[in-house]
Amino acid sequence: MLGLSEGDVMTGDGQGEAGGGVPEEERGYEETGPEQDELTGDEGPGSGASDADPDPDPDAEDPGPGEDGSWSYGGSVVGSAPPAPPEEDGRPHSGKPAGRRRKPPGGTTGRRRKSGGGIVRGLHGPIVASASARVSQRDSMSISFVGPPPEASPLAAGAGGGGDGPRGFIGRAGELGHLLRVAGTTRMVELYGPAGIGKSALAERVADRVGDDRARPVHWLTVPEDQPRPEVTLLRLLDRIGVPPGELRAALPDFPDASPEALALVCRRELTRRPAVLVADGVPGGHPGTTLLTSLADAVEGTDTLVLATSETSHTGSVPALLGHEVPPLTGAQSAQFLGLPLWTADPLLRASLGRPLFLRLAEGLPRDGIVPRSPSELFAFVRWALSPEADGLLTTLAELGMEELPESLARELPEPPTDACLQELLQCGILQRPRPGYWRLPPALRALAAAGSGPRPPGHSRSELEERLTGSARTGSRSPVEPYIWLASRVLAPSRGPGRGTARRLALDCAGLLARDLAGRNSLAQLLLLWCTTRQPGELSLPLAAVARQTGDIALSRKLLRSADDLTGSWAEEAESLRHAGRLTDAGRVLDGLDLLDADGPAARRLDLRAEIDIDRGAPRGAGVLLRRAVEAHQMAGSERGEAWAAYHYGRLRLLVGDPDGAEERLGFAQGLFARIGERRGVAWARTGLARVPLLRGDRSRAVPALERALAGHEATDDPRGRAWTGYHLALALADEGSPDLASAALERAVGAFRAVGDGLGAAWALHQLALAGPGPHRTKVGLLMRAGAAFEELGCPKGFAWTRLELGLRTADPLWIGAARSVFGKSGDEAGEHWADLAGARLAGDRDEEARALKELARFHPRWLLRDTASGLPRAARDTVPEPLPDGAPRQRGQHPEFSCRVRMRLLDEVFRGGSARLALGVEPGPLHSWAAEDPEGPPLLRVYATALGDADVEPAHSVTVWPTSDTSGWAEFRITPHREGPLRLRFTVEDRTGGTVLQQVETEFRVRAATLVPAPAREA
């Protein structure tokens, strides 16, 4: 409400809220000023405007308002500010309204009708009042602004962004040129001036121009009012830059505590390599602002980075590196051009807006007749008076919440979710801004006026209740974007709030814990440290911080951080995970045994995952499949897509271990897609490593090398040193199989160093074992490497590695005792194929050809033919990668179970799939290297045709069959176009037929998720 006290009079024909309004006929309006045509707005004779010079140059020098508040146009004073000082509570002045009421043709006073429909003239068009409008109460009147839409009427140099339209940057061309010249000579520029003067828009324009000219990214950081500490801004900057988490962790000596000095050093190093343009919008005044700008100056010292800061007060005297620029108000002529009015017509609104674009934007939607505000607060009050009750309620809620920016996803969680009509109404009248897609912003100046002019809050709408509601939404929402949730949690958990409000504090702790687990899963250390810095909750955050330390290669630091965690069950599980990453499989199993005794009824999914992972690492796959299937079910019941994705990934590893490339490809592909959907790039990289190993199981070594190189780049991008080490190890094995022993030896030596750097003893032992097999070398050196690897396998608890190492030692030393010991270990671990390999090695050592033939016959039940062809020169290297599953006794090995004799239908989705959009899907048939089609002429007639059928609400083109050539590359593939009409999962069925006889050879189905229709956002200024 406007909050008018008794006796106050609303300029126009509104009435006071508390007392009886003065009838319009008794208000004594001044009937002065030139007449104007009611329909066209053309001025009559004597208007004072010359035909030769209708408007002065808007960019000409204009001193703006004088000391007495008057505006001077070309030396003549055309209006004076009201003598009374503007009130600060958002209410109009009492008494007789200032300004002049213009008399329409006919000599009658233009007034609003008190009943029935009516049209009131606005500055840019009519304002339509509802038929039931009553001006005595605002909540019974709805006025729709039908002037230019926001896209055609941008915020002209207003806070939150300017525009490129005809009024988008009025009066700032000279300043822009000056600042662009200054930007080439200094690293720190501060734009200061009062709220709403256009600092942010000017900074945005300068940043965009400098970024375009120098081909540099622009990082926009709005400084939160309640988080002005420099470490908060520096951590957000590091997140925008994309500093690798391992480098950030190593640069903080007191991890997880981050001092501004240490963070500035990291920023300086990153910005030296990747210069940028940084905008710090809304720097506070006084000492907090000085401290922040000093830290930013340290962060960009010696770099080619430009910092643009905006503030209401100047800091140039306290920060030596800072160059200040005061942003002046628009002159009278510029303001009139902004409004699209002659100077004398715009005069009252110019005085009320003080030449500030933010308030000029409010003024342009006001009706001309009767509403003559005298100050920014009064101007805002009149605009607010015209809002619909729903829009005013939303404005009150946003002002009470007091957030810098509110994402649309979080706005939907408000007590009364805003409708599109309310948002558009606030946007169109200039109160609400949209700084970038998906965000709404209430400028601080308007937020203060709205809070001061609001009445009592309804139940559930106080600031504490709103914060409690929004932090509670983290349990069920997507918790994206992250920063707004961090600000909410930090507010509720701030020490100044005290120990009260137990429910809100508990919800905020839950929110912080959920955010921390999400960020740890994505390895987003900068944002996790931001959460730590703003909330300081070691009990909730120590566990995720320990997980990130483990993922970035510091297992010792991870175990140290676990001591501060409140979640004892989670700490033990994380301890077991850390031990597994260190390769200490026996110790990890003991921790899990203790965890079962500690909390037998606790969450089972994580423990099932860990037990299966340990079994896979040990080379004991028999029980791992059951454990992983139960883990997937537990994750699905808990609604954890991340847990389900990792369980699917480890199931893919299990299929690799048992020598099932088809099953491994299916599970790993599913895991990769799920990781991509939830934004976990680290998981995507691990899934790609697993998929790159699949060709090795099929004997296709030429495809494995480039696939592993691409997977290695993915681990580099996510700063996952353990992932880099294991992918480099598998790449070395692929090079060895391809026939490049020198390259393989060098890669294995690098892998040994990489494993030791991250503390992974199991990986180092396997690298030593393989290094002994790669290429020629001194016999003593090879034996020494195997002895070291065998001792490590025995200590860590990996029977598979221990048995294969003893088997190799037996062959190289011609000692049957080693071979016998290896066979015993194979038998105890259930590796029947390993026992037959030991029999083959013993037969060769003894020269028994019959026993050797029997062993090879038995091995044919486990391994493909291409692998057994490599046994002439020794035990094939690839054999130790698997523990293959035997067939039932007496069952013959089917030809189709050998991939070299099979054909595979391959599909590749080429585009993202959106509802109503169109996506391409490529399909091909790939023959195995020993299949008869592999020798067919790819230029010959096509052999196959394929039909596509949508098992859902979608269209598939072409509807007829397409021809396909069986090829090992994509040259013979066919392409379909899919147009889904509904969100969610969509299944497609493909039928492959023989082209000559029409025989159906195979039917395959695939499923993928159709996403909601959305617009591709423009590059945001703040990531």
N, C-alpha and C positions, 0 to 999 in steps of 0.2 A: 504494500500500500504506500501511498505517497506520504502519509503521516502528516497531513496539514493540521495545524492547531486551530483552535477556534478563532474565527475572524479572518483566517487566511482565505485568499481568493485565488482561484486557478485562472491563469490567463487563458482566454478563450471563453467557453461557456460551461466549463466544468465547475462543480460545486465543492466546497470544503467537505472533508469527510466527517469532521467532528461537529461543525455547526451548520446552520442554515446558510445556503449559498445566496449571494446577491443576485437578484434577477438580472438578466442580461440587459434589459432596457434601462437599468439604474446604474450600470457600471461606469458610465462616463467615458467611453472610448473616444480618443481623439480622432476626428475625421480629417486628418491632414495627409498630405502626400499626393502624388499624381494618381489619377485614375488609371484603371487597367481593365482591359477586356476580359470578361469572366471566362470565356471559352478558350481564347487563343493566348492570353497573357500579354498581348501587345500593349504597349504603353501609349497613353493618349498624349495630346499636346502638353507641352510644359513639363515634360518628365525630366528634363535636365540632361538627357543623353543626346549627344550630337550624332548626326548621320555620318559625318566624316570620321569620327573616332568613337564608335559605339562602346568600346572597352579599351582601357589602357593595356599595355603589354604586361601579361601576368608575370613575366620574369624580370621586369624592370625593378630597379632599386626601390624598395618600399620599407620605411623604418618600422612598419607594424604598429602595434598599439603604443600610444604614448604613455608617459608616466601617470597621466590621469585616466588612462583606460580608453582614450579616444583613438580612432583609426584615422590615419592621414592618407589621403589619396591625392598625389600630386600637389601636396602642400595645403590642401583645404581639409578642414576637419568636418566630416559629414555625420558623425555620431559620437556620442559620449557614453561611456560605461555608466551604469547606475551608480549613484553615490554610495549606496549601502554595500558593504563587503558581502561577497557570496557566502552563503551558508554551507556548512560542510556535512550536514546530515541528510542531504539528498532532497530537501523540501524546497519548493519555490518560495520566493520572497512573498511576504504578506503585503497587503496594500495594493495600490493601483498598479496594474501591469505596465511595464516600460515598453517603449516602442510605439509604432503607429498602426492603427487598424485601417486598412484600405477600404475605400467605399466602392462597391461594384457599380456598374452602370445602372441607372434608374434611381440612384440616391438612397437606396435602402442598405441597411447593414447586413453584410453576409453572415449568416448564423447557421449553426447546425440545427437540423430538425430534431425535436425532442421525441418524435414518434414517427414511424414509417421509415422507408428507405431514404437515403440521401447520399449525395456525393460532395465531398470536400476537396477543394483544390489542393494538391501537393506541389512540391517543388519540381518534381519530374513527372507528374501525372496525377490522376485522381486517386483518392483514397476512399474506398468504398466502405461505408458503415453499414452494419447489419440493420435489418428492418426493426428490430426490437431494441434499438440502442437507447439507453437512458444514461445521461451524462452525469447523474448524481453519484453513481457507483461504477467504479472501473470494471468490476468483475461482471457487469451486465452489458458491457460494450465490447465488441470485437472489431478491430480495424485491421484490414489487410493492406500491407504496403504492396502496391502493384507497380512500383517504379522499376528501374532496370535491374535485372537479376545480378547476383554476385559475380557471375562470370563476366558480365559486360560492365560491371561497375566495381572494379577491384579497389582494395584498400589503397588509396593514393598515399603512398609513403606512410601508411599507418602501421601501428604495431602489428606484427605478425606477418608481414609480407606485403610487398607492393605488387603492382601488376604492370602489364605491358600495354594496356589499353590507352586511349587518348588522355585519360586523367590519371594514368597509373603512376606517374612520377613527376607531377607538376611542381615546379619551383626548385627541383633538386639537381638539375642538369649541371649547373656550375659547381655545386658541392661534389657531385659524383666525379667530375673531371679532376677537381683538386685532390680528392681522396685517392683516386687511381694514380695520380702522380706521386703522392706521398707514399703509397704502398710500395713503390719501387725503391724507396730510400730508407725504410725503417721496417722493423719486424713487429712492432706493437702500436696499435692505433686504438684510441678510446673515443667512442661517440657518446657524448653525454648531453642531457637535457631532461626536461620534465616528462612525466608519463604521457604517452599519446602523441609525442612530438614527431614520431617517425624514425626513431633510431634503428629499430629492428629492420624496417624495410630498406633503409639506406645501407645498413650493414649487409643485408642479403644481396642487394644489387652489387655492391662492391665485391663481395666474396664471389659471386657468380662470375663477374667479369674477370677478376684476377684468376680464378680457377680455370676459366676457359682459355684465357691468354697463356697461362703457364702449364696447361694440361695437368692440373692437380685436383685431387678430391677436396671437397668442402665438408668439414665436420662441424655440424651445428649443435651446440650444447646450451640448453636453457638451464641457468643456474637455479636450483630450487631455493625458495626463500628460507626454508628451515634446514637446508643442507649446504651452507656456503663454504664448508671446509675444503681446502685445496685438494686433499687426497681423494675426495669424492669426485671432483671434476677430472682429475688426472686419471683415475681408474676408468671413468667413462670414456675419456679420450683414448686410452689404451685399448679399450674394447672396440671403439670405432676403427682404430688403426688396424686391429687384428694382430696384436703381438702374440707370438707363440707362447702357450702357457708354460712350457718348460723354461723358456728364457725369463719370463716374468717371475716364476717361482725362484729360480736361481739368483735373481737380482735382489731379492728381499732377504736380508740377513736375519730378520726377526719374524719370518713367515709364521703365521699369516698377517701379522701386523705390518702395515705399509706406511712408511714415513713419506712426507712430501718430497724430501730430498732424494730418496731412493727412486720414487716413482718418476720424478722429473728427469733423473738420469736415464731411466729406461725410455721415456718419451723422447729425450734428446737423441738417443741412439737410433730409435726407430724413425724419427723425423729427419734425421740426417740421411738415412737411406731412402726414405719415401716422403719428401716434403709435401705439405698440404696447406690448406687455408682453414684456420680454426676461428669460429665465431663463438664467443662466450656472451650469451645474451642474458641481461638482467643481473649484472655484477652488483652486489650490495654495496652500500656506502660505508665509509669509515674503515675501521681496522680490518674487519673480515674481507672487504673488497681489496684492500691493499695487500693482505696476505695472499689472497687468491691470485691477483695479478703478478705478484712477485714470483710465485711458483710457476706461473705460466711463462714468465720471462726466462726463468731458469730452464724450463723445458724446451724452449725454442732457441736458446743461446747457441750461436755457431751454426744454426741450420738456415735453410732458405724457406722457412715457414712463416706465414703472415698470421698474426693474431688480431682479430677485430673484437673489441669488447664494447658492450653498451651498458650504460649506467646512468642513473639520475644525477649523480654528483661526480665531479672530476677527481681523479686520483693522480693527476700528472705531477703534483708536488711531492708525492710520497713514493712513486715508482719511477726511478730515473730513466728507464728504457722506454717509458710510455710517452707517446705523442697524442695530445688531446685535441679534440675537435668538438666544439659546441654546435649542436644542431639547432638552428633557429626556428621559430614558428613561421608558418607561411604568411606572406604579406597579404594585405587586404585584397589586392588584385588577384593573387594566386588562389586565395581561398574562394573568391567569387567564381573564378574559372573552374575550380574544383566542383562547386555546386552547380555550375552551369547557369548562373544568374548575373544580371547586371549588378554593379557595385552597390547602388543605392537600395536595390531590392534585398540583397543578401546582408546588408549592414547589421540588422539585429542578430542574425545567426552567427555572423563573424565575431561579434563581441562575446557571444555566449561560448563559442568554441575556442577562443583565444588563439586562433590560428593553428590548432593542433589537428592533424588529419584524423585521428581517432574520433574526436568529437564532431568534426565536420561530416564524417560518415554517418553519425547519428542524426545530424541536423538535416541531411539531404532528404530524409524520409518524412520529416514533419510536415503537416499541413500548413499552408501559408496563413490562413485566416485565424487570427486571434492568438495563436500560440507563439509567444515571444519570450523565450527563456533569457535569463540574464547572467547565467554562469554555467560552467560545465555540469555541476551537480543538478541544477534546475533543468538543464537540457536533458540529462539522463532521466530525470524524474518524469518529464513529459513523454519521452519515448517509452518508458516503462508503463506509464499510465495507459498507453494505447495497446499494450500486449493483451493477448487472450489469457484467460485464467490458467490454462494449461502451460503456456509458454512462461508466464510469470512464475508459476510454481517450479518449473524446471530451472529458471534463473535463480530462484531462491536456493534451491538444492545445490546447484553448482557453486554459488557464492559461499554457502555454508561449508561445503566440502573443502574448498580452497586449494584445489590441485592446479598445478601449472598447466597441464594438458591432460585431457581425459580421453583414452581410446574408446572407440565405439563398443568394443567387446566388453569393457568394464562398465560403460554407461548403461548397458542392458541389464546390469545387476542392481540398478538403483531401485528404491521402493516403487516408484512409478516410472518404468522405462520410458524414455523420451520417444515420442512419435516423430515420424519424418516431418509432419506438418509443424510441430513445435520447433524442431531444430532448424527447419527452413525459415520459419518466422524470425527466430533470433538471429540467424545468419543474415537474412535479408535486411533487417533493420540496423545491422552494424554492431550488435552487442556480442554475438558469438563469431568466432573466426575458425577457419579450417587451415591450420598451418601446413598440413600434409595429409595425404589420403588416410582415412581411418582414425583421425584425431580431431578433437574439438578443443578450442581454447577460449577461455574467458579472460581478457586482458586484466592484469592486476588493478589498473586504475578503475575499470568498470566493476571488477569484483568487489573492491572496497566500497564503491557507491551502492552496489546492490545489497551488500551485507548491512550497510548502515540504514538503508531504506526499507528493509524487510521487517515484517511484523513478527508475532510469536510463531515459533516453528511447530508444525503439527507433530504428533507422536511419531517417533521413528525417523525424524528428519534433523535431529541435532548432529553436530559434527561427530561426536563420539559414536552415535548410533549408525551413522552412515559409514564410518570407518570400520566398525564392527561387521556390518553387512558385507562390505566389499572384500575385506580380508577373509571372511568366511566363504566367499565365492571361490577362493583358491582351491577348496576341496573338490569341487565339481567342475570348475571351468578349465580352460586350456592353459591358464597362467601365462598367457602371451598377449601382448608384450610384457617383458619382465620388469622393466624399471618402474612402472606405476605401482606394481605390487610391492616392490622394494620400498618405495616411499611410504606406502600405507603401513607396512609392517614396522618401519623405523619410527613412524609417528606414534603408533600405539605402544611400542616397546621403549620409547624414549624415557630416560630417568625422570624427566620433569613431570611425566604423567603420574608418577607415584605407583604404589603397589595395588591400588584399587582396580575396579573394573576387571574382575577376574575372568569373565567370559571373553571380553575383548582381548585380553592379553593371551589367553589360551588359544584363541583363533589366530592371533598374530604369530604366535610361536609355531602353530601348525602350518601357517602360510610360509613362514621363513624356512621351515624344514622341507616342505614340498618344493619350494623354489630351489633350495640348495641341492636336493637330490636331482632335480631336472638339470641344473647347471653342471653338476658333477658328471652326469651321464653324457652331456655334450662336451665336456672338457672345457667349459667356458670359465676359465679361472678369473679373468678380470671382473666379470659380473658377480662371481661368487665372492671375491674379495670386497666388492662394493657392498654386497649384502652383509658381510662380516663387519665392514667398517661402519655401516650405518645402524646395525642392530646390536652388535657385541653380545652374541648368545653362543658361548663356547659349547654348551651342552647340545644344542641343536645343530651346530654347523661344523663341529670338529670331525664328525664322521664323513660328511661330503668332502671336506678339505683333505682328509686323509686319502679318500678315493682318488682325488685329482693328483695328489702327490704321488700315489702309486702309479697312476696312469701316465704320469710324466717322467717316471723312471727313478724316483727317490723313495725306495721302499723303507729305508730307515726313518725318514721323516714321517712317512705314513704311519708307521707303528708308534712313533712318538705322539702324534696327534690323537691317536685312539685313546690315550689315557684320559683325555678331557671329555670324552663323549658320555652323555647320559644314558644312551641306549646300549645296555650291556649286551643284549642279544645281537644287535647290529654290529657292535664292536668285535665280538667274537667271530661273526661271519666275515667282517672285513679283514680281521687278522688272518683267517684261513685263506681268503683271497690273496692277501699280500704274500703269504707263504707259498701259495701255488705259483704266483708270478715269479717268486724267487727260485722256483723249481724244487722246493723242499716238500715233496709230495707226502712223505711219511708224516712230517710234522703237521702239515695241513689237515691230514686225516685225523690226527689225534685231537686237534682243536675242534673239529666237527663232532667227534665223539663226546668231548666235554660239553659242547653246545647242546647236544641232545639230552645230556643229563641235566644241564642247567635249565632248559626250557623246552621240555618235550612237546608241549602243546602250542608252541609259538608258530609263527609263519613258516611254512615248510618249503615254499617255492625256492627261496635262495639256497637253502641247504641241499635240496635235491639237485639244483643246478651245480653247486660246488662239488658234490660227490660224483656226479657224472663227469664233470670236467677233469677231476683228479683221475678217475678211471681211464678216461681217454688219454691223458698225458702218460699214464703208466703203461698203456698198451693193453688194457684189459676191457674189451668192449662189451662183454656179455651182459652185465647188469646195467650198463649206461643207458641203453635204449629205454628200458622201463622207467628209469629215474627221470629221463628227459620228457617222456610222455606225461608223466605225473606232474612234472614241473610246468609244462605248457598248460595243462588243465588248471593248475593252481594260479598261474599268472592270468589266465583268462577269467577265472572266477573273481580275482582281485581287480580286474580292469586295468592291468599293467601291460600296455603295449610294449614298453621298453623291455620288461622282463620276458615277454613272449618272443620278442625279436632275438634276444640273446640266447634263449633256449633253442629257438629254431636254428640259429647259427651253430651252436654246439652239436645239434643233431646232424647238421650238415658235415661237421668235422667227424662225427662218428661214422657216417656213411663213407667218408674218405678213408677212414682207418680200416673199414672192413672191405674196401675195394669195390664199392658200388658207386661208379661215377654218375649214373642217372639219378639215383636217390640223392646224392650229394648236391648235384646241380639244382634239383628241385627245391630242396630245403634251403640251400644258400641263396638261391634267387628269391625265395619268399622272404628270407631274413633281410636281404638287401633292400627290397621294396618297402618293408616295414620300417627299417631304419631310416630310409629316405623320407617316408611319410612323417615320421615324428621328428625329423631334423637332427638325427644323431649321425654326424659325418664320420665319427670314429668307428662306429659300427659298420657303416657302409664300406669303409676302407678294409676292415677285417673280412667282411663278406666277399669283397672283390679278390682278396688274397686267396680265400678258399676256392672261389670259382676259377681263379687262374691255375689252381692245382689240378682241376678236373682233367684238362687235356693230358697231363702226365699219366693219369691212370688209364687213358685210352691209347697211350703210345704216341700221341701227337705232340712231340716235343717242340716243333717249330711254332705252334700257337701258344705254348705256355710261356715262352720267354717274353714276348711283347706284352702279354696280359699281366705278367708279374711286374714288369717295369711300370705299367700304368698303375697297378695296385701300390707299388712303392711310392709313387708320386702322391697317391691319396694319403698315405701315412705321413709323408712329409708335410702335406697341407694341414693336417690335423695335429701336428707336433706330437706324434705318438712314437717314442723311441723304441718301445718294445715291439710295436707293429712293424717299424722299419727293420728291426733286427731279424724278426722271423721271416718277413717277406724277402729280405736280402739273402737269408739262408736258403729259402726255397728257390730263389732265382739262381743261386750258385749250383744247386742240384740240377736244375733244368739245363744250365750251361754244360754241366758235366755229361748229362745224358745226350745233349746235342753234339758232343764231340769237341768241346773246347776246354780241355783240362787246365790249361794255364789261366784262362779267365775264371774258371771255377775255383781254382786254388786261391787266387787273389781275393775273390768274393767271399770265400769261406774264412780267410784270415780276417777280413773286415768284419764278418759276422761274429767271430770270436770276440773281437774287441767291443762290438756293439752290445753283445749279450753281457759281457762283464761290466760295461758302463751302467747298465740298468739293473745289475744284480741278479740276472736270470741264469742260475747255475745249470738248469736242464738244457737250455738252448746252447750254452757254451759247451756242454758235454757232447751234444749231438754234432755241433760244428767241428769239434776236435775229432770225433769219430769219422765224419765224412772227409775231413781234411787228410786223414791217413789213407783214404781210398782214392783221392783225387790225384791223378798224374803220377809220374815217376818220382822217386826220391830215395834217399838212403834207407836201407832196411831198418837200421837202428832207430832212425827218426820216426818211421811209421809205427814201429812197435811201441816206442815211447809215447806217441800220441794216443794209441789205443789203450795203453796202460793207464794213462791219466783219465781218459774218458771212462774206462771201466770203473775206476775208483770213484769217480763222481757219480755215475749211475747208481752204484751200490749205496753210496751215502745218501743220495737224494730219494731213493726208493722207486726207481724206474726199472722194473725187471726186463721189459722189452729191450731197452738200450743195453742193459748189463749182459743179456744173453747174446745179442748180436755182436757185441764187442768181444766176448769170450770166443764166439765162433770164428771171428776174423783172426784173433790171436792164435787159435788152434791151427788155422790154415797157414798163417805166416811163420809160425814156429814149428810146424809139423808135430804138434803135441796133441795126441788124441784125448788127453785128460781135459784140456780146455774145451774140446768139442763135446765130450761127455757132460761136462758141467753146464755148458750152454743148453744141451738137450734137456737136462733136468729142469733148468729154469723155465724153458719153453713149456714143458709139461705141467709144471706147477701153476703157471699163469694161464693155462688153457689154450695155448697157441699151437694147434695141431700142425698148421703149415710150417711153423718154426721147427717143430720136431723133424719134419721131413727134410727141411733144409739142413738140419744137423746130420741126418742120415746121409744125405747127398755128400756133404763135406767129408764125413768119415769114410764113405765108400771111395771117394776120390783119393783120400790120403792113403787108404789101404790098397788101392788099385783094383777094387772089386767091381767089374763092369756090370754084373748082374744086379748087384745091390744098387748101383747107380741108376740103372734103367728102372728098377722098381721104385726108387725115390722120385724120379722124374714123372713116372706114371701117376704116382700119388699127388704130386704137386700140380698136375694138370687138372685136378679136381678143384683147385683153389685159385690158380692164376691164369691169365690169358696167354695165348700162344706166343704173342710177340715178346712177352717177358721171359719165357722159358728159352727163347732162342739166344738170349744173352748169357747163358750159363757156361758156355765153352771156356771163357777166359776167367771164370771165377763166379762168385755169388753176385747176382745182379744187384746193383745199388738200390733200385726201386723196390726190391722185395722187402726191405726193412721199413718201408713207409706204411705197410699195411699189415693187418692181422685178418686175413680174409676168412669169410664164413664158409665152412664146408657144406657140401650138399648132403642130403640124407643118404644113408648107405644104399648102394645099388642104383642110385639115380644117375643116369648118364648126364654128362655135361652138354646142355643144349647149345646148338650153334648160335641161336639168337642171344644167348647170354654173353657171347663174346662181342664186344663193341666193334671189333674190326670187321665182323661179318654183317653188321646191322646197318640199317638206315634210321636216321633220326629226323623228326620234324622239328624245325627250329622256328621260333617266332621272335620278333623284335618290335616293340612299341616305339614308334618314332616321334610321337608328340604326347604332350600331356592331354588327359582326357577330361573334358569339362561337359557338364550338361548343356545341351544345345550346340556345343561346338563340334568340330570335325577333327578326327585324329587318324593318322596313318599307321597301319600295322603291316609289317613285312613278314613273309612266310617263305621258308625254303625247305628242301629235303636234302640232307647231308648224308652221303653214303660213307660207310667205314672204309678204311684203306684196302681191305681185302674183299669188299663187296663187288659184285660183277658190274654194278653201275659206275663204279669209280673209274673204270676204263672207257666209259662211253664218251663219244665226241661231244663236247659241250656246244658245238655249233650245229649238231645234228638235230633231227626232229625231237620235239618234246615228248617225254615218256609219260608224264603224269598230268592230271588236272585236279584242281582243288575247288571245293564249294565251301562257302562260309555261311553259317547260320547263327543269328543272334538269339540267345536263350534269355531274352529280356526285352525291355522297351528301348530298342535301338534300331537304326537302319544300317545296313551294310551294303557297300557298293564295291565292285559290281555284283549284281544279284546272280549273274550267270557264273559259270566256272571259269577259272583262269588256268593257263598252262604253266607248268613248273619243270625246270630241268634239274635233275639231281646233280649238285655240284658241291665241292668242299668250300667254295667261297660264296659270295652273295650275287654272283653274276646271273644265276638262274632263278633268283627269288621272284615272287609275285607280291603285289602290294594291294591291300584292301583299305577302304576308307570307312570309318565307323562314326556314326552320329548318334550318341546316346540322348535320350529324352528324360532321364531320371537319374538322380544322384544315387550313390551306393554301389554295391558290387554288381558287376555285369559279366556274364559268362558267354563265351563264343565257342562254337563247335566247328571244326574244320574236317571235312571229309576228303580223303586222298583216294583217287581212283586211277586205275590203269587206263591210259588214254585210248588204247587200241581196243581192249575188250570190255571196258566199263566195269571191271571188277573193283569192288571197294577194298582197298588194301589196308586202310587204317582210319580211325576216327580219333581225334584228339580234342580236348577241351582246355580252355584257359580262362582264368578269371582275373579281373583287375577292378580297381575302384574308380568310379566316376566322381569327380569333384564338383563342388557347387560352381555355378557360373559366376565369374568374377571379372573385373577389369584389371588389366595389367597396370599397376601403379607407375606413375612417372618417377624418375629418380628422386628419392627423398633427400631433403637436406640433412636429416638426422636419421642415421640408420637404426 
